[in-house]
Amino acid sequence: MVVRNKARLVAQGFCQKEGIDYEETFAPVARLEAIRILLAFAASKGFKLQQMDVKSAFLNGFIEEEISREFEMSLMGELQFFLGLQIKQALEGTFVHQAKYTRDILKKFNMGGSKPMTTLMSTNTALDADEDGEAVDQKEFRGMIGSLLYLTVTRPDIQFAVCLCARYQATPRTSHRQAVKRIFRLQVEGVDNALIKGEIESQWTGPIALLV
């Protein structure tokens, strides 16, 4: 299934910064939108997706093995893990989540033991450039934003807050880092739970739960 014809994506070394985007670099041949469409189509038809690995991409600087016209292929069984996405195919449908990835980024930024939050953003504080605020480590801030952006693949509910914080990557301040940490703290509770808890009605009194 092709969404857009394009060349293979590869890492541009001169664009990478050590400690920010070395560990989360992939070379996918399909857009994530195409993957979601494929999963939805397979679920609607009752198909079970299988995963196969074809050793045809050599992204290393020095190749120590002989290259031929034939490539090694290996069957990996039912599709369960793909580019950081955990996929569960069941009779009720196909479920996609990033629980392991969430745990990994919480551990990476020492947020695993933080106090959980129930809301993405504070309603009492307006996020702005905060030019008079204390500057923070730009490398760490950009790494946090990048990790959260990849999490929006299965968590579109945090996309607005993450993109709002991403505006200040050039000159991050303490207030911006606190806003990003709040988003991380929202992930602490229920990282393995497939429910998103929210509120309904204008008085914010009616509970609602949505499956993701």
Beta strands, then each sheet from edge to edge (+ up, - down):
strand 1: 50-54
strand 2: 73-78
strand 3: 81-82
strand 4: 85-90
strand 5: 93-97
strand 6: 195-200
strand 7: 206-211
sheet 1: 1+ 2-
sheet 2: 3+ 4- 5+
sheet 3: 6+ 7-
end
